[in-house]
Amino acid sequence: MKSTPFITVEGPIGVGKTSLAKALSNHFQFSLLKEIVDENPFLGKFYNNIEEWSFQTEMFFLCNRYKQLEDIQANYLAQEKSVVADYHIFKNLIFAQRTLKDQQYDKYLEIFTILTKDMPKPNMVIYLDASLETLFNRIGKRGRDFEKNISPLYLEQLSLDYKIFMETFEKQHPDIPVLRFNGDQMDFVENKDDLEAIVTEIEFALHKGVFTHEPSEKI
């Protein structure tokens, strides 16, 4: 059965998800889906006091990402218009498990399960990883005020959570290819050869599967 490419780029904060998603969107002429970050009114407070503001922060992200995915399904994937996104909603569980208290997480998981039951899943995941030094360097370069107070311990734990989650994801979804790239060894923003190497691997993976593709406008 043919399916429309729905590629998601994942990895810890600062690894370059949005930059790569934009580059892939331009190369393949796929629609670009960007996660809502700056609009989250709780994020600055969250990094100052994770325990106090984690539930509000995660619920904001969940509701907005649910709405985005709902629109993507109706307006793009259902019309066989290919999409590349700089996140997928499954990442919510990575953050929620790390920051929410047990009782909060149980309630959150119930809501998450209901909302995402019929949501589209990616048919390819690009997983970016990098050292803590590289992540903080890139976070510093983009200069978001609300990220200035990110704890090194929090980011280190988050990176480990991603690694564990992606290993589990591959086992649970053997039909969804996961392409892994090391951000310490590749700089796809500054080095065109690195970007071309990533594009080549993606093209090979796309051609191995049977996909339909129709170029579409930016989201």
C-alpha positions in Angstrom: 0.0 0.0 0.0 1.3 3.4 -0.9 1.7 6.0 1.8 2.5 9.7 1.8 5.9 10.6 3.4 5.5 12.0 6.9 9.0 12.5 8.3 9.7 13.7 11.8 13.0 15.0 13.1 13.6 14.2 16.8 16.3 14.7 19.4 17.1 16.7 22.6 16.8 20.4 23.0 19.4 22.3 20.9 20.4 19.4 18.6 19.2 21.1 15.4 15.8 19.6 14.7 14.2 22.7 13.2 17.2 23.6 11.1 17.3 20.1 9.6 13.6 20.0 9.1 13.7 23.3 7.2 16.6 22.0 5.0 14.8 18.8 4.2 11.6 20.7 3.5 13.4 22.9 1.0 15.2 20.0 -0.6 12.3 17.6 -1.0 9.6 20.3 -1.4 7.7 18.8 1.5 5.4 20.9 3.7 7.1 22.0 6.9 5.5 21.5 10.3 7.2 23.4 13.2 6.4 22.9 16.8 5.0 25.7 18.9 7.6 26.7 21.4 8.0 30.4 21.9 4.2 30.8 22.4 4.2 28.6 25.5 3.6 31.1 28.3 4.8 28.7 31.0 8.2 27.7 29.5 10.3 30.4 31.1 8.7 29.7 34.5 9.3 26.0 33.8 13.0 26.3 33.5 13.2 28.4 36.6 11.1 25.9 38.6 10.4 22.6 36.9 8.5 21.0 39.7 6.1 23.9 40.0 5.3 24.5 36.3 5.8 21.1 34.6 2.1 20.1 34.4 1.0 23.4 32.9 3.9 23.4 30.4 3.2 19.8 29.3 -0.5 20.3 28.9 0.0 23.4 26.8 2.3 21.5 24.5 0.0 18.5 24.3 -3.1 20.6 23.3 -1.3 22.6 20.7 0.5 19.6 19.2 -2.7 17.7 19.1 -4.4 20.5 17.1 -1.4 20.7 14.7 -1.5 17.0 14.0 -5.2 17.1 13.5 -4.8 19.8 10.9 -1.9 18.0 9.2 -4.0 14.8 8.8 -7.0 16.6 7.4 -5.2 19.2 5.2 -2.1 17.5 4.1 -1.6 13.8 4.6 -5.2 12.9 3.7 -4.6 14.8 0.4 -1.3 13.0 -0.2 0.8 16.1 0.5 4.1 15.1 2.1 5.2 16.6 5.4 8.5 17.0 7.3 8.1 18.0 11.0 10.6 19.1 13.6 8.9 16.9 16.3 6.2 14.3 16.8 3.7 14.2 19.6 5.2 11.1 21.1 8.0 13.3 22.4 5.5 14.6 25.0 5.8 11.4 27.0 9.6 11.7 27.2 9.3 15.1 28.8 6.3 14.3 30.9 7.9 11.2 32.4 10.9 13.2 33.3 9.2 16.2 34.9 5.7 15.2 36.2 4.9 13.6 39.6 3.4 10.1 39.5 -0.2 11.2 40.0 0.2 14.0 37.5 1.7 11.7 35.0 -1.1 9.2 35.4 -3.7 11.9 34.6 -1.6 13.2 31.8 -1.2 9.8 30.2 -4.9 9.3 30.2 -5.5 12.5 28.3 -2.6 11.8 26.0 -3.9 8.4 25.1 -7.4 9.7 24.3 -6.1 12.6 22.2 -3.5 10.7 20.2 -5.5 7.5 19.6 -6.2 8.2 15.9 -3.4 10.7 15.2 -1.1 10.0 12.2 2.2 8.4 12.9 5.4 9.2 11.0 6.6 6.7 8.5 10.2 7.8 9.0 12.0 9.3 12.0 15.3 11.2 11.9 17.0 11.0 15.3 19.7 13.5 16.1 21.9 13.2 19.1 24.9 15.2 20.4 27.1 15.7 23.4 26.0 18.1 26.2 28.7 20.6 25.1 27.4 20.7 21.5 23.8 21.1 22.7 24.6 24.0 25.0 26.7 25.7 22.3 23.8 25.6 19.9 21.3 26.7 22.5 23.5 29.6 23.2 23.7 30.6 19.5 20.0 30.8 19.1 19.7 33.0 22.2 16.2 32.2 23.5 15.7 34.0 26.8 13.6 31.2 28.3 16.4 28.7 27.6 19.1 30.5 29.6 18.2 28.7 32.8 18.3 25.1 31.4 20.0 22.9 33.9 22.9 20.8 32.6 21.6 17.9 34.6 18.1 18.3 33.1 19.5 18.4 29.6 21.8 15.4 30.3 18.9 13.4 31.7 16.7 14.4 28.8 19.3 13.2 26.2 19.5 9.8 28.0 15.7 9.6 28.1 15.7 10.2 24.3 18.1 7.4 23.7 16.1 5.0 25.8 12.9 6.1 24.2 14.2 5.7 20.6 15.5 2.2 21.3 12.0 1.2 22.6 10.3 3.0 19.7 12.3 1.0 17.2 11.4 -2.3 18.9 7.7 -1.3 19.0 7.6 0.0 15.5 9.8 -2.1 13.3 8.0 -0.9 10.2 9.1 2.7 10.8 12.7 3.4 9.8 14.8 5.4 12.2 17.8 7.2 10.7 20.4 8.2 13.3 22.9 11.1 13.0 25.5 12.4 15.4 25.5 16.1 15.8 29.0 16.1 17.2 30.3 14.7 13.9 28.0 16.5 11.5 27.2 20.2 11.1 24.4 20.2 8.5 23.9 24.0 8.9 27.4 25.1 8.2 28.6 22.1 6.1 26.8 21.4 2.8 28.5 18.0 2.5 27.1 16.9 5.8 23.6 17.9 4.7 24.0 16.1 1.4 25.1 13.0 3.3 21.9 13.1 5.4 19.8 13.8 2.3 21.3 10.8 0.5 20.4 8.4 3.3 16.9 9.8 3.5 16.5 9.4 -0.3 17.7 5.8 -0.1 15.2 5.1 2.7 12.4 6.7 0.8 13.1 4.7 -2.3 13.2 1.5 -0.4 9.7 2.1 0.8 6.7 2.8 -1.5 5.6 6.3 -1.1 3.4 8.8 -2.9 4.6 12.3 -3.0 3.0 15.6 -4.1 4.9 18.8 -3.5 2.9 21.2 -1.3 3.0 24.6 0.2 4.6 25.5 3.5 2.4 25.1 6.6 
